[in-house]
Amino acid sequence: MKKLSLLVLCMMMVFMSCTSGENTINKSIKIGFLVSSLDNPFFDSLKDHIQYESDKSGFELILLDSQDSIDQEKEAVLELIESKVDLVLFNPVDANESSYNLKLLNAEHIPVIAIDRKFQSGELVSQVTSNNYQGGYEAGNYLKSIFSSEKQLLILEGIESTTANINRVKGISDALSGSHIKVQDSIIANFSRQEAYEKMTVVFQEGATPDAVFAANDQMALGVLDAMLEAKENIVIIGFDGTDEAIDAVINGYLTATLMQQSDLMAQKCVALCRDYLDGKSIESEILIETKLVSITKMRNKYE
């Protein structure tokens, strides 16, 4: 009996030692998360989910904000290299110019996973993005479902060279091709609420009011809403991201719809990829996460 007890005790000690060692290894792993701008509520939400998932995995997360500046992004990349991170989650400012900063990490053999946006060139171990084309296409189909006669659409684009902007605009343009909804104009507002407000104020003042606006993110959609309320106009507004403020605006009947990105699922997938890659497992080269349409029509049906 004493031998059996001693054996059980030894096995428990070995198990505890292995478990303790595993936690020590995880906590020694540094993951860099470089985000384009925390001023964007979607990225702020994504940051919280990435932090939560990293804490669950025992990773040390080093968060840096590029503030939508390529130069700031470069400084952040150099800081991550200096910090000797094991892997970087990289949300680029610009598909083209950020590729140079990606190559700085490549030169140091630091693995990189692109998150939410893609790069024009450079080496990645994987990329996790929303299916932006699908979201834009769904927005176009929704517009066709609520308008039965010919209407004019204005598109508000974000940062022109980001893949998120390109794919969202292409998605809605393809969905509306040959339909009764015509694209009146496309205006760059750089994902900025203030810029969208200013440019839409001019549109309303000039009497060029469209029937609907598709904004490539919620911040711009809310800027359109601000201008619309000030001008006492009434048009259809569709955003993209599914931020809390935008969803509240849909519920209260101010915005018509938003395409919700699943930031929690995106974070789960990214941190799981980090864990598997660092464990030496093979991982998917790309993960696309579907968006979800949140519309005033769906909200009415839900609560009626």
C-alpha positions in Angstrom: 0.0 0.0 0.0 2.9 2.3 0.9 4.5 1.6 -2.5 1.3 2.3 -4.3 0.9 5.7 -2.4 4.4 6.6 -3.2 3.9 5.7 -6.9 0.7 7.9 -7.1 2.6 10.8 -5.3 5.5 10.5 -7.8 3.1 10.6 -10.8 1.3 13.6 -9.4 4.6 15.4 -9.0 5.6 14.6 -12.5 2.3 15.8 -13.9 2.5 19.0 -11.9 6.0 19.6 -13.1 5.0 19.1 -16.7 2.0 21.4 -16.3 4.1 24.0 -14.6 6.7 23.8 -17.3 4.1 24.2 -20.0 2.7 27.4 -18.4 6.3 28.8 -18.0 6.9 28.2 -21.7 3.6 29.9 -22.7 4.3 32.9 -20.5 7.8 33.3 -22.1 6.2 33.6 -25.5 5.8 37.2 -26.7 3.2 38.0 -29.3 3.2 41.4 -31.0 -0.1 43.0 -32.1 0.4 45.9 -34.4 -2.9 47.6 -35.2 -3.5 50.4 -37.8 -5.6 52.7 -35.5 -7.2 52.2 -32.1 -9.3 55.3 -32.9 -11.4 53.0 -35.0 -14.0 51.3 -32.6 -13.8 48.0 -34.5 -10.0 47.7 -34.0 -10.5 48.8 -30.3 -12.9 45.9 -29.9 -10.6 43.5 -31.8 -7.8 44.5 -29.4 -9.8 43.6 -26.4 -10.6 40.1 -27.8 -7.0 39.5 -28.8 -5.9 40.4 -25.3 -8.5 38.1 -23.8 -7.5 35.1 -26.0 -3.8 35.8 -25.4 -4.3 35.8 -21.7 -6.1 32.5 -21.9 -3.2 31.0 -23.8 -0.7 32.5 -21.3 1.0 34.6 -24.0 2.5 38.0 -23.3 0.9 40.5 -25.7 2.7 43.6 -26.8 0.2 46.0 -28.3 1.3 48.9 -30.5 -0.9 51.5 -32.4 0.3 52.8 -35.8 -2.2 55.6 -35.6 -2.8 55.3 -39.4 0.8 56.4 -40.0 3.3 54.4 -42.1 6.2 56.1 -40.3 4.6 55.3 -36.9 4.1 51.7 -38.1 7.8 51.4 -39.0 8.8 52.6 -35.6 6.5 50.0 -34.0 7.9 47.2 -36.2 11.4 48.2 -35.1 10.3 48.2 -31.4 8.8 44.7 -31.8 12.1 43.4 -33.4 14.0 45.0 -30.4 11.6 43.2 -28.0 12.4 39.9 -29.6 8.8 38.9 -30.2 8.1 35.3 -31.2 5.3 36.2 -33.7 3.5 39.3 -34.9 -0.2 39.8 -35.6 -0.1 42.6 -38.2 -3.0 44.9 -39.2 -1.4 47.1 -41.9 -2.1 50.8 -42.5 -1.8 50.4 -46.2 -1.5 47.3 -48.5 1.4 48.7 -50.5 3.5 50.8 -48.2 3.1 48.5 -45.2 4.6 45.7 -47.2 8.0 47.4 -46.6 7.5 47.2 -42.9 6.4 43.6 -43.2 9.7 42.8 -45.0 11.6 44.2 -42.0 10.1 41.5 -39.9 10.7 38.9 -42.7 14.4 39.9 -42.6 14.6 39.0 -38.9 12.8 35.7 -39.5 9.9 36.7 -37.3 6.7 35.0 -38.4 3.7 37.2 -39.2 0.0 36.7 -39.4 -2.0 39.4 -41.2 -5.2 40.4 -39.5 -8.3 42.0 -41.0 -6.3 43.5 -43.9 -3.8 42.0 -46.5 -0.4 43.1 -47.8 0.6 43.6 -51.4 3.9 41.7 -50.9 6.0 40.1 -48.3 5.9 36.7 -46.5 3.1 35.6 -44.1 2.5 32.4 -42.3 -1.2 33.0 -42.5 -3.9 35.7 -42.7 -7.3 36.1 -41.0 -9.8 38.5 -42.5 -13.5 39.1 -42.8 -14.9 38.1 -46.1 -15.1 41.8 -47.2 -16.2 41.0 -50.7 -19.1 38.9 -49.5 -20.1 41.6 -47.1 -20.2 44.2 -49.8 -22.1 41.9 -52.1 -24.7 41.2 -49.4 -25.1 45.0 -48.9 -25.8 45.3 -52.6 -28.4 42.5 -52.5 -30.0 44.1 -49.5 -30.4 47.4 -51.4 -32.0 45.6 -54.3 -34.5 44.0 -51.9 -35.6 47.3 -50.4 -35.8 49.4 -53.6 -38.1 48.3 -56.4 -37.5 51.2 -58.8 -34.4 53.0 -60.1 -32.3 54.7 -57.4 -29.0 56.5 -57.0 -26.3 55.2 -54.7 -23.3 57.1 -53.3 -20.3 55.0 -52.1 -18.1 56.4 -49.4 -14.7 54.7 -49.6 -12.1 54.3 -46.8 -8.4 54.3 -47.2 -8.2 53.7 -51.0 -5.4 51.1 -51.1 -6.5 48.9 -48.2 -7.7 45.5 -49.3 -10.7 45.8 -46.9 -11.9 48.9 -48.8 -11.1 47.5 -52.2 -13.0 44.3 -51.6 -16.0 45.9 -50.0 -16.5 48.3 -52.8 -16.0 45.6 -55.4 -18.5 43.4 -53.7 -21.3 46.0 -53.7 -20.4 47.1 -57.2 -20.6 43.6 -58.6 -23.9 42.9 -56.8 -25.5 46.1 -58.3 -24.1 45.6 -61.8 -26.9 45.8 -64.4 -29.5 46.4 -61.7 -32.0 49.3 -61.1 -29.6 50.8 -58.5 -27.0 53.1 -60.2 -23.8 54.3 -58.6 -24.0 58.1 -58.7 -20.5 58.7 -57.3 -17.7 57.3 -55.2 -16.0 59.6 -52.7 -12.9 58.9 -50.6 -13.4 59.6 -46.8 -10.5 57.5 -45.4 -12.6 55.6 -42.9 -13.0 58.9 -41.0 -16.3 60.0 -39.4 -15.3 63.6 -39.5 -14.3 63.5 -43.2 -17.5 61.6 -44.1 -19.5 64.3 -42.3 -17.8 67.1 -44.1 -18.0 65.5 -47.6 -21.7 64.6 -47.1 -22.5 68.0 -45.9 -21.2 69.4 -49.2 -23.3 66.8 -51.1 -26.4 67.8 -49.3 -25.7 71.5 -49.7 -25.2 71.1 -53.5 -28.5 69.4 -53.9 -27.0 66.1 -55.1 -28.7 64.0 -52.4 -28.6 60.3 -53.3 -31.3 57.8 -52.4 -28.7 55.7 -50.5 -25.2 55.7 -49.2 -22.9 52.7 -48.7 -20.0 53.5 -46.4 -17.1 51.1 -46.2 -17.0 51.3 -42.4 -19.3 52.3 -39.6 -17.4 55.4 -38.7 -18.1 56.9 -42.1 -21.7 55.7 -42.0 -22.1 57.6 -38.7 -20.5 60.7 -40.2 -23.1 60.5 -43.0 -25.9 60.2 -40.4 -24.6 63.3 -38.6 -24.7 65.2 -41.9 -28.1 63.8 -42.8 -29.7 64.8 -39.5 -28.2 68.3 -39.7 -29.5 68.7 -43.3 -32.9 67.3 -42.3 -32.7 64.8 -45.1 -33.8 61.1 -45.1 -31.8 58.5 -47.0 -30.8 54.9 -46.6 -27.4 54.5 -45.0 -25.5 51.2 -44.8 -22.2 50.8 -42.9 -19.7 48.1 -42.4 -18.2 46.7 -39.1 -21.0 46.2 -36.7 -19.7 48.5 -34.0 -21.8 49.0 -30.9 -22.8 52.6 -31.8 -23.8 51.6 -35.4 -25.9 48.6 -34.2 -27.6 50.9 -31.7 -28.3 53.4 -34.5 -29.9 50.5 -36.6 -32.0 49.4 -33.6 -33.2 53.0 -33.2 -34.0 53.4 -36.9 -31.2 55.9 -37.8 -29.0 53.6 -39.8 -30.6 51.2 -42.2 -28.0 48.4 -41.9 -24.4 47.4 -41.1 -22.4 44.4 -42.1 -21.0 43.1 -38.8 -17.5 41.7 -38.6 -17.0 39.0 -36.0 -14.1 40.5 -34.0 -14.4 37.8 -31.3 -14.1 35.0 -33.8 -11.3 36.8 -35.6 -9.4 37.0 -32.3 -10.0 33.3 -31.5 -8.7 32.2 -34.9 -5.6 34.4 -34.8 -4.5 33.3 -31.3 -5.2 29.7 -32.2 -3.0 30.1 -35.3 -0.3 31.6 -33.1 -0.5 28.7 -30.7 -0.4 26.0 -33.4 2.3 27.6 -35.4 4.6 28.0 -32.4 3.9 24.4 -31.5 5.2 23.3 -34.9 1.8 22.3 -36.3 0.8 23.0 -39.9 -1.8 25.9 -40.2 -4.2 27.2 -42.8 -2.7 29.9 -45.1 -5.9 31.9 -45.0 -9.1 32.1 -43.0 -12.1 34.1 -44.2 -14.7 35.0 -41.6 -18.2 35.7 -42.9 -19.9 39.0 -42.0 -23.5 39.2 -40.7 -26.1 41.7 -42.0 -27.7 43.7 -39.2 -30.6 45.6 -40.7 -33.6 47.6 -39.6 -35.8 45.1 -41.4 -34.4 42.2 -39.4 -34.7 44.2 -36.1 -38.4 45.0 -36.8 -39.1 41.3 -37.6 -37.3 40.3 -34.4 -39.3 42.4 -32.1 -42.7 42.4 -33.8 
